[in-house]
Amino acid sequence: MTIRDALDAELTAALRRRDTAVVRAVRSALTALPNAEAPRVPVTEAQQQAIVRTEIAELGSHAERLARLCRWDEADGVRRGMQTLARVLDDV
């Protein structure tokens, strides 16, 4: 299974659960992949993994900012998105 396939599966599952925080995180990662291919250079699976790791890191920073602002529910949602993306990387 490719990263793209795994992300698509996670997006479908999150949509069914109506977990908007995870949907946002997965859509962001799915959007980042074609953006990397914009110069018409194919992106390898390893590069796709690096892109998803960058997304995870950015979500981590965002969750910390939300927690500092005492926006606990939003921070928890962002963390769920991070966990989902990390699980995708573990599964591929």
C-alpha positions in Angstrom: 0.0 0.0 0.0 1.3 3.4 -0.9 1.2 6.5 1.4 -1.4 8.0 -0.9 -3.6 4.9 -0.7 -3.2 4.8 3.1 -4.1 8.5 3.4 -7.1 8.0 1.2 -8.3 5.2 3.4 -7.8 7.3 6.6 -9.7 10.2 5.0 -12.6 7.9 4.2 -12.7 6.6 7.7 -12.4 10.1 9.2 -15.3 11.3 7.0 -17.5 8.4 8.1 -16.7 9.2 11.8 -17.2 12.9 11.1 -13.9 13.6 12.8 -13.2 17.1 11.3 -9.8 17.5 12.9 -8.5 14.3 11.4 -10.1 15.1 8.0 -8.2 18.4 8.0 -4.9 16.8 8.9 -5.2 14.1 6.2 -6.4 16.5 3.5 -3.5 18.7 4.3 -1.1 15.8 3.8 -2.8 14.7 0.6 -2.6 18.3 -0.7 1.1 18.5 0.1 2.0 15.5 -2.0 0.9 16.9 -5.4 2.3 20.3 -4.4 5.7 18.7 -4.2 5.2 17.2 -7.7 4.3 20.7 -9.2 7.7 21.0 -11.0 6.6 17.8 -12.8 9.3 15.7 -11.1 7.9 12.4 -9.7 8.1 12.2 -5.9 9.5 9.0 -4.5 7.8 7.0 -1.7 10.7 8.1 0.6 10.1 11.8 -0.3 6.3 11.3 0.3 7.1 10.0 3.7 9.3 13.0 4.4 6.5 15.3 3.4 4.1 13.5 5.8 6.7 13.8 8.6 6.9 17.5 7.9 3.1 17.8 8.1 3.2 15.9 11.5 5.9 18.3 12.8 3.8 21.4 11.7 0.7 19.9 13.4 2.8 19.4 16.6 3.7 23.1 16.6 0.1 24.1 16.0 -1.1 21.8 18.8 1.4 23.4 21.2 0.3 26.9 20.3 -3.4 25.9 20.8 -2.5 24.4 24.2 -0.7 27.6 25.3 -3.9 29.5 24.4 -5.9 27.0 26.5 -7.8 25.8 23.4 -7.7 22.2 24.7 -10.4 20.7 22.5 -8.8 22.1 19.3 -5.3 21.0 20.5 -6.7 17.5 21.1 -8.2 17.4 17.6 -4.9 18.4 16.0 -3.1 15.7 18.1 -5.6 13.1 16.7 -4.6 14.2 13.2 -0.9 13.8 14.1 -1.5 10.3 15.4 -3.4 9.4 12.3 -0.6 10.6 10.0 2.0 8.8 12.2 0.0 5.6 12.0 -0.1 5.9 8.2 3.7 6.1 8.2 3.9 3.1 10.4 1.6 1.0 8.3 3.4 1.6 4.9 
